[in-house]
Amino acid sequence: MRDIISIPLNNEESLIIASDNSGGIGMKKEDYVHVSYETAAYFSFRVAAMECISAGGEPVSVVLHNFCGDDSWSELVNGVQKGLEELSLENVPITGSTESNFDLHQSAIGLVVLGKRHISKRFDKNFSNELSFAIIGRPLVGDEVIKHTGQVVPLSIFQKIAQLEEIMVWPVGSKGILYELNQMFTNKEFTKEMLLTNLDVLKSSGPATCFIIAFNQNQEQPIKKIAAAFYHSIIVK
C-alpha cells in the first residue's frame, strides 16, 4: 500500500496527498543529527515528493509545518525550493505555519506535497515471474546521508525513471527494502532469503535515499543508462 491518499477531483484528475516529517534533525543542541535547516527540509520534501510522483502525481503545492522557530523559516523554504529545482518544477507555491509561541528543545518539521494525477494513468503492477527488479541508490540513514551524499540517488534520476512507460517505482523508507517490496504487491510475499542483491534489504533508507523499480526485462538497458552507478540489481528467487 502506498503512503498517499488519492481523492478524485473530477472524471479526469485525482488529488494526490503525500507527507513526511522529521524530528531531532536540525541545528538545536539536543538534535540527534546536526544539519542545516535547508538540508533537513530538502530531505523531508524529497520523501513526500517521491511518494507523490511514484503514485503518478505531479506536485502542485507544498505545505510546510515548522517547529524549529521563526528564524529557520527561510532556510526551510530554501530546502524545499532546492528539491523543486532538482525536479525542474517552477511556480509551485509553498505555504505553511510556524510554532512561534513555544521554543522546542529539538527541531521538528512536517511537510505535505499535493499533486495531481490523470485518472487513466497506471502506476501499479501485479507481481509476476516476468518482472525484473532493481534498487536505484543505496539505503542510508542518519549521519550516513550526509557523509555519503554521493550514494543518495538524485531526484532528477528518480523523476526520469518514474516517467518511463510500463514501470513501477516505489521509494524505500525507514523500514527497508524488504518491507517496501511486501507493500508493492498484494499477490506476493517476500522473505529476505528470496532476495539476491549486494544491498542490506533490512536497513533503513532514511529519507528515501533509494527506491525500488519493477520493470520488463527489455527495459533494463534504458534504465541502467539513466541510473548509471546508482543501479543495483535484485534477483527474486
KATAJO-V400733 format. One line per field, one symbol per residue. phi: phi as a letter, one per 20 degrees, with the letter a starting at -180 (. if undefined). A space follows every 10 residues. Layout:
phi->???
This chain:
phi->.febddcfea fdcceddcbb bbcmcrdege fecdbfffff fgfffgffff ffffenedgc acddddddog fegffffgff ffffffeldd lefdcqbcfd eceffcfbcc bcddcdcfgf fecccefbfe fdcbddncfc bmfgfefcgf defffffgff ffefflccdb fddfenfggf gfefcedbdd cgfeddaede fdffdlelfb becdbegfef fgffffflfe ecfbdee
